[in-house]
């Protein structure tokens, strides 16, 4: 798998969100990141530094640290339904708003794509046969099979977004913002059947053509 090729002067610092694991009688709440993301970055995004971002109790604290770390791009990862963690939801909404102000490149994966859609005022709907069941795309790549781990989907996109791939059932599998360098994928590029060629091409576009204003 060939890595992305970007301008040699590009240096991106990507904040990566994490899922929140609830505490119990024997352990405190914890943040967790799918272990496959580190391998994905090494194999596909050697042009970027990545920073797993804790789920700060106060979103303002996160924004303060982002500036200190020099973050200029954002990855909203999957795991958990939108609405299952108030702390994570609040943090990611603040991150999306900061990314909008700074015109950072943003990749939203599964739940991350859903958060981008909800932030824009879009609606999520319950969807069947998408949890642990790889499926083909309907258009514009009918021979492409992608992994699938979501039980909430999108039929009608919020203002500002356009569909770039659909599932056979008509639900949106990938979307691109009309003005910002933002990309949403309902499949997981870090996992097997992650549509590597499509993902590499689209990521090269949003990072190469971004006019990010920095931290």
Buried (B, 14 or more C-beta within 10 A) or exposed (E): EEEBEBEEEEEBBBBBBBBBBEEEEEEEEEBEBBEBBBEBBEEBBEBBBBBBBBBBEEBEEBBEBBEEBEBBBBBBBBBBEBEEBEBBBBBBBBBBEBBBEBBBBBBBBBBBBBBBBBBBEBEBEEBEEBEEEBBEBBBEBEEBEBBBBBEBBBEEBBEBBEBBBBBEBEBBBBBBBEEBBBBBBBBBBBBEBBBBEBBBEBBBBBBBEBEBEEB
